[in-house]
Amino acid sequence: MQVILLAAGQSTRLSPIADKNTLEFCGRPLIELQVAAVKAAKLRDIVVVANKFNMEKVKEALKKYNNIIVVEQKKLEDGMAGGVLAGAEKVSHKNILVMSANDVFEPALFEKIIEASKKTVDGVIPGKKPESYFPGGYLKLDKHDFITEVVEKPGAGKEPSKYVNLVCHVYNNFPAFAGYLKKAKSKKDDRYEMALSEYIKKGKAKMALLKYHGYWQPIKYPWDVLALMSFYMGKQQAKIDKSAKIAKSAHIKGDVYIGPNTQVFENAVIHGPAYIAEGCVIATNALVRESMLGKNCVIGFSTEVARSYLNHDVWTHSNYVGDSIIDHNVSFGSGTVLGNLRFDEGIVKMNIKKDRLESGTNKLGALIGSGTRIGINASTNPGVKIGKNCFIGGGMYIDKDIPDNKMVLLENKWKVMENKVNIEAANRQKFKKGLK
């Protein structure tokens, strides 16, 4: 069985994060983690479909693996259908697994779906019951749990079944399905789902439901990055590299990974699970808890980083960074605070493309793009996004999103007058004696 692994999505919902496929978790790009999971299930031949923006990074991440072909999806506007057809040009087997690189499953799913495919006629699609409505495809089923249709984004209360379509599809006769995919047309981004429904109806294909109860985490929205971060940190083993320098008074508790040449100064506290890559500095009195730090990050004096994802080269100093996602090469001036909790403790919302969506959590900080600098004593509201290469001046209160490449400065008006009050040092000493 060959695999078509789809990694050409443009990650527009995660903007200003450039590409979710190459985001690193515990030191490894997501695309590599996905390939490793598929390889562990003894699925060796993989065609990875990338785009022109992430092609080289994907190739670099996978260069140590054998039997990997990376192809480019030329027309990104063709969505998933275009990605599958791009991969179809490089596969030669009838048995094909089509999988999204942005959906993370337990490794056991691959074994179960391969076994299930041997007992059915045309293929298998896993479905999972979400805790609440998920804005994706839902599976319509007959009484024997064979799939009759895939209904894309039906809306809450209109789901044809309780099962969400998980993009980990096995086809026992992939060329037959590909024929329907080539002919499918739609003005919406659902050509793949339409082709699958046509394959089932007109082609009389028997696609069986595999009821999946294990872990599933798609990266669809920014807050999904934090959920996936927690998942991978929960799987890591505690380790402190021999070259790391840890002060005797530092406190390290729980499953904590500390990479080579990282320094942890006096009275710093690290509560796991936490991942700290190589070359980082955790300064005096800093607190890092349940967070992931990329290479060469500096967590400055008296800074707290809580449940946050920091990419490479993020510098802080006397800051609070809570439940936030910070891309690489970002720095904060002293006193800057990223707010993560509303006054009413309600669900935090974030602007995603043209919609304002609920995150599903009452704690969510900022999403900050690469190359951004934020001055001293600035602050952000929960759920605020700041784009790439922005400069945010000192003392700013950011309560709305800032697009890429913007400079935001505070206009202050001063009033300067003569000071006619003189406080003598002796008076201060008398005042001091009265303090209790």
N, C-alpha and C positions, 0 to 999 in steps of 0.2 A: 504494500500500500504506500502510495506517495502522498505528500502533504503540500497543499497550497496555503501558505501563511500570509495573511493580508496585513501589510504594514504601510499602505500608501495613503491612508486617511490624513487630511491636512490639519487635524487637531484644532479646528477653529473655535470650538467651545472652550478650549483651554487657554485661548489667547489671554495674556501675552507669552505664555509658554509656547515655544516654537514647535516642538515635536515630542509627543508622548512616547513614541516608540523607542526613543533614545534616552529618555529619562533614566537615571541610574537609581537602583535600589540595592542597598548594601554593597555598593561598589561595582554593580554589574548593570549594563543597560537592559531595559525591559525586553527588548527584542532577543537579547542573548539568553535571558532567563526563560523565555518562552521556547526558544529552540532547544535549550538544555532539557526542558521538561518533556518535549516531544521526543527527543533522542532517547531519553530514559525509558520511554515506552516502546523502544525498539522500532520506532518509525524513522528510518535513516535518511531517506531521500526527500529533501525539502526544497520547494521553490518558494522563495520569499519575494513578495511583490512590494516594491518600495516606490517612492516618487523622486522627482528630480531634486527636491530640496533635502531629502534625508539619505539619498542613495549611497553616498560615500561613507557617511557615518554608520549606516547599516552594514556595509561591506567590512568596515574596520572592526565593528563589534563581533562579526561572525567569522573573521579570517582564520581562526584556529580550528574551525569545524570542517569536516569532510562531507562530501555529497550535498553541498549547499549551492544552489543557484540563486542569484539575486537579479531580478528583472525589474524594469521600470514600467509603471503604468503611465502611459503617455497622456491620456485624457482623464484628468482627475474628476472632471464633472460627471463622468460615467459612474462614479461611486463604486459600491461593492461589485456590481455586475462587471464593470470594466476591469477591476482588480482580478476577479476570478478568470475572466477571459484572457488577461495578460499572462496569468499563471498557466492557463490551459495550453498555451503554445509550447510549454516546456515539459509537460508531463506526458508519460507514455502508457501508464497503467490504466486499467478500467476502474480499479479500486482507488478512490481518492478521498482524502480527508481535507475539507475546506474549513479553515480556522482563522478567527480574528486574532491578531497579535495583541489586541487591547483588551481581551477577556481572559482573566486568570482563573484557572480551575485547579482543583486538587489533582495530582498526577493520576490517581485511581480512575478518573473519568476516562482517560484514554484507553486504559485496559478494558473497562466496561463497555465502551462504545465499539471497540474492535471485536470483542466477543459477541456483542449483540448483533453486529453486522453479519456475522456468520449464520445467524438464525433467521434472517429476514430476506425478503426478495430483492428489494432495490436500494435500501439504505436506512440510516438511523439518524434521528435528530434528538438531541437531549433537550428536555424542558425542565424548568424549575419554577416552583411557586414563590413569587416574591412576597415580602412582608407587606408591601404597599404597591400601588400602581407604578409600573416601570414604563417609561416612554420608549418602548421598543416594539418588536414584533411578538405577536401571540399566536399560539398554535390552535387551530380548529381541529377537533378530533371526532372520529366515529366511535361507535360503541366498543370497538375492539382496540382502541388506542392507536389506530393508524391515523396519520395526519391527512386531513382533507384540504387544508388551506393555511397559508400564513397571512395573518392580518396585521399590517404594519400600523403601529400607533393608533389603536382603536379608540382610545380615550377611556378614562376611569369610569367603570360601571358598564362598559360596552365590550369587555373582553370576551372572546368566543370560548375561552377555557381559562383555567387558573394557571396555565403553563406559559412562561415566557420562552420564546425561541432563543436558544443559546447557539451562537455561531461556532459550532464544532460539528459539522455535518459530514457524514460518511455516505458516499455514493458507490454502489457496487457496479454501476454502469455509468460512469461519469460522462463519456462521450454522448450518451443519449440525453442527459440533462443539459450538457453544453449546447446541444442543438437548439433546445428551447431558449436558452439564455441568449444566444446570438440573435434570435428573432424577436425577443421581448422589447417592447417600447413603452415608455411611460414619461409623463411630464414631471412626475415626482421622483424622489430618490428611492424607488422601490422596485427597480427592474429585476433585481435578483429574486425578491420575494414573489413577484408576479410570475417569473419564469418557473420557480419552484412549484407554485400553485398550478400552473398550466401543465407542468410535467406530471403532476399527480392526477389532474383531472383528465387531460386529453391523452397523456401517455400511459394512464392507468398504472402509475408507479406506486408501489407499496413502500411508503416511508414510515417506519415505526417510531413511536415515541419512546425515548429512554428517560424514565423519571429520575431526575438527579436531585440529590438532597445535600450534596457537599458544598464546599466553599465556592463562591463565584463572585468575582469583583471586576466589573467592567470599568475602564477609564473613559467616562463619558463627560464628566464635569470636573472642575478643579478640585472639589472636595474629595473626589474619588482617589486622588493622588495620596491624600493623607490616610485614607482607609487601606490602600495597598501598601503604603509605607509601614503601617502597623502590622500587616500580615507578614511581610518579609522579615521585619525585625523579630516577630514572634517565632520565626523558624531558625534564626541565627544562633550560633553558640558563642557563649561569652569567651572573649579572648583579649589579652593586652599584649601587643607586640613587644618583643624584647628591647627594641630601640626606643620605645616610648618612655618619656621621663615623667614620673608621677610623684608629686610632692607627698611627703609623709602625712601631712595634715589633710590631704584631699580625701574625699569620701566617695567611693564607687560602690554602688549597690545594684544587684539584679543582673540580668543578662546584658552586658555591655561589651561592645567590640570597640577597641581603640587601635588604630592603625599605626604603621611605622612613623617614627620621628614626630609623633604628636607630644605636646607638652601640656601637663595639667598642673596648674600652680596651687599655691597654698590656699587651703580652705574652700577650694572649688568642690562642687557636689555634682555627681552624675548619677541619675536614677534610671535604671533600665526598665524596659528594653530601650537601648540607645545604640546608634551606630555612629562612630566618629572616624572618619577616614584619615589618611596619612597627612602629615604636615600641618595639623591643626594646632591651635593654641586655645586652651581653656584657662582664662586668667583667674586671678585671685577673687574669691567670693562669687564666682559665676555659678549658675545653676542650669544644668541641661537635663531635661527629663522627657522620656518617651519621644525623642527626636532623632532625626537623621541629618548628619553633617557631611558634606562633600569634602574634597581635598582642599587643604590650605585655608580653611575657615578660621577666623579669629573671633572667639567669644570673649569680649573684653570685660574689664573689671565690673563686677556687680550686675552683669547682664543675666536675665532669665530667658531661656529658650524652652518653651513647653509645647509638646505635641506638634512640632513643626518640621517641615522639609526645607532644608537649606542645600542648594546646589554648591558647586565649587566656588571658592574665593569670595565668600560672604564675610564681611567684617562688621562687627558690632562693638559698641562701647556704652556701658551703663544704659542698656535698653531692655524693653520687654517685647518679646516676640512670641505671641501665642497663637496656636492653631493656624499657622500661616504657611504659604508656599513661596519661597524666595528663589528665583533663578540665579544663575552664576554671575559673579562679578558685580555684586551689589554691596553698598556700605551705608551704615547708619551713623549719624552724628550722635554725640552724647545726649542722653535724655529722650531720645525718640521712642515712642510707644505705639505698638500696633494693637489697637483695641480688638477684642474678640467676643465680647458679650454685650448684648443689648441691655438697656435700662430695664425693659420689661421681661428680660430673660427669655424672650420668644425666639422662634426659629429665624436664623439669619438668612437673608436673601442676597443674591448676587446677580448682576446683569450678565446674561449669557446671550451673545449676539443681540437680537432685538427684544429679548424677553427678560423679565425679572423673575427669577426662579427661587423657590425655597431650597435650601441646602439640605434640609432634613436634620440639622443639628442646631443647637442653641449656642455653640461655640465655633466661630469661624473668623479668622483674622483677615489679613491682606493677601493678595496675589500680586507679586511684584516681578516685573520682567528684568531681563539681563541688562547690565550696564547702567543701572539706575543708582543715583546718589540722593540721599535724604539728609538734610541738615539737622542741626541740634534742636532739641525740644520740639520736634514735629510730632504729629499724632495722626492716626488713621481710624476711621470708623470701621466696625465689623463689616466684612464682605466687600471692602473697597478693592479695586484693581488699579494698579499703576503700571503703565506700559514700559516698554524697553527704552533704554537710553534717555531717561528723564532726570531732570534735576529739580528737587523739591527743596525750597529754601527753608531756613531755620524758622521755628515758631509757627509753622503752617499747621492748620487743622484741615485734613483732607476728608471730606464727607461725600465725595463723588468720584467717579472713575476719571483717571487721567490717561489720555491716549499716548501712543509711542512718541518719543522725540520731542517732549514738551519741557519747558522750564517754567516752574510755578514759583512766584516770589510774593512775599507779603508786602503790601504798601503800608508803611508806618508814617504817621505824622507826629513829629516831636514838638513839644513846647519847651523852650529854653528860657529861663529867667534867672535873675540874681538870687543867690541864696543868702539870706540875712540871719540865718540861725547858725550859731557856733557852739558845738558841744565839746566842753573841756574834758580832758582825760580824767581829771579829778572827780568830775561829776559821774563819770562812768564807774569809777571805783566805789563811790558811795552807793550807786545803783546796784552794783554787784554784791555788796555786803548785805543788801536787803533780800537777795534771792534765797529761796528755800527749796 
